[in-house]
């Protein structure tokens, strides 16, 4: 095991994230902080997105000490950010490959990572999407293993160990509110699956494998799904599902029924009553401390918010909202952390944060 990997995963002497820690010019937004990257010329700055240390960042999460972990889809690398001038690469060589199980994090490689999830004890789970599996980094040893999936696309294994189950394009993984369950968006199987972290067993909680729009109130496991790209649960145990081609946000309630709660199913841009709102190929979601759902609305170049209490959808960033000069390009990741909403402005190779 690499001593460097152990040190990087540790929590001794780590600094908190500081705004504009990686900005290369002095320009600042009024309401948005730049965490990695800078402000573009069209926004009033001088930074060039090609100068970023990141290449198409897709997902982030934090450990209990506030360290940020970043995964790249196309760059194929895993980074850690602890308030330093630059994110530090922990793993990945940029190749589209599947190596390193049983060895130190520094030697592992991936194929199309979409996001990551960090447990309360510091273990890191990575959605290694095109390898059809979930990788795990042990916080104590920094050793990498395959936690779920066989490495080949397919569907099998419900009721048994996740490591023996087959998945097909794992697009998103998130921990539930208590941290005991790992939710999995199993894209090409058109299912949302759930892994119990104590038992290691996997089950399907939504989707029957067929493509279609689910009927409101139907049993979630017997209903079709369009294309479940992202999944996140709230503090009450409701599980939200984002469908990109379906242009809709759905929820599996605690009674096991599925309902569409936002999006009229057509592509467009419209705020207001949630069921009459429109999205543009939305990509990812997260849930805040008040159970609001934030949506990375990819093609609309915006971050949207669904309020389950008011039943409204609003735009909080992009297209002149939130920060009038800011321009998003393919925002593919959102993460809520200690009152801040973090946004991955993927095609600008930067990470932002704001307080909505």
C-alpha angles and dihedrals in degrees: 000000000000116000087212092058091050092050093049093050092048126094103220116125096352120161124223119251112275124205117257090009092153102028115129098202136046098243116115136191117235098229105015129068122213111224099173121013131010147256118296125232091249088055095050099270138096103232122125117213090218088067092063119116087224130075114205099329110204108174143023139179137170137230123222091270092058097254112150121222118201129194126194126212099203099018090056094211138122118219137187124211121196103162095289123138091257134021111258118233112234102173148354131066098217094258124125097239145114113237140130107057110153093019139085121299093245091067099048124109132195144194118227106336113200104182147330140226127208122206126219090260092052102258111147123218117196127197099225090190107183091040086059093230148092118242123206129209112201110225094214100046105020087227117150124222139162107258099180135013136035097248091252127092119253144093124267144104107071109159093022139079114310091224089065096043125101123232132179116217106340101211103174140012127187136170120239121242094273094042093236098109132051114210116210129199101211096193108188092038087054091225141118110222132189130213122202105221093207099050098025090224122144129214137172115244100175138019133041095220095260126111118245148090112289118236112244111257095017122132106276096222091053096046128093123240130207101219117322105212102165140017135192135161132218131224092270096056098258111143117215121207124197118206116197102194089033089056089213145111116224134182135210106212124212090262089063097252124129127224137177108235104171137023129042092233096254127104115252143092119273134141127198130063104032098229091050095045123108134218134194109228095310115210115189144009143200134183125228130215092273093050095254113147121227118203129202098219099200108191093033089058090226146108113234132194129214114201109199092196098054095029090227135132119213135174115242102175138017133033089058095309122123093001115024097207098044119105121196123202117196099334102203105170141046129179132179116217127167099328094321128107110215118204127196107213088197105186091044089053094231143113124223136181136199142168105240 
